[in-house]
């Protein structure tokens, strides 16, 4: 059991560390950021039209409440049997996942790929003059990204 717990903690730590070490962007070599934003907005609107908000409800079972021993001041005890708690009613948008897939498909049809770039290491960040990427450059295996506040970023391809 100790080995399993250690393995799970290691796996969780690796997952959390890698999640903060990369950024996904919509990428097509040579595209301007205006073209990227226009394509993203166009695809989001098309997806919203094709898969509008669809309210849906599901019921999730309540938690299991285990049996417990209850005693009064006189020392008389009774066992209360285990039981299911009250169910939860969950409301959600039934088309949310479909909208995301439609928008991604639309961007792919317009020539954009979803690319994950690692964040640049501090020595690269410190050696790179501050700028914001306006035209998406060719990528190399060493390419990395520097966040420049909000949705702005700088791609560095050493």
Secondary structure, DSSP 8 states (H G I E B T S, - for coil): -HHHHHHHHHHHHHHHHHHTSEEEEEE-TT-BHHHHHHHHHHHHHHHHHHS---EEEEEE---EE--EEEE-TTS-EEEE--EE---EEEEEETTHHHHHHHHHHHHHHTT-EEEEEEB--HHHHHHS-----SB-----TT-EEEE-STT-EEEE--
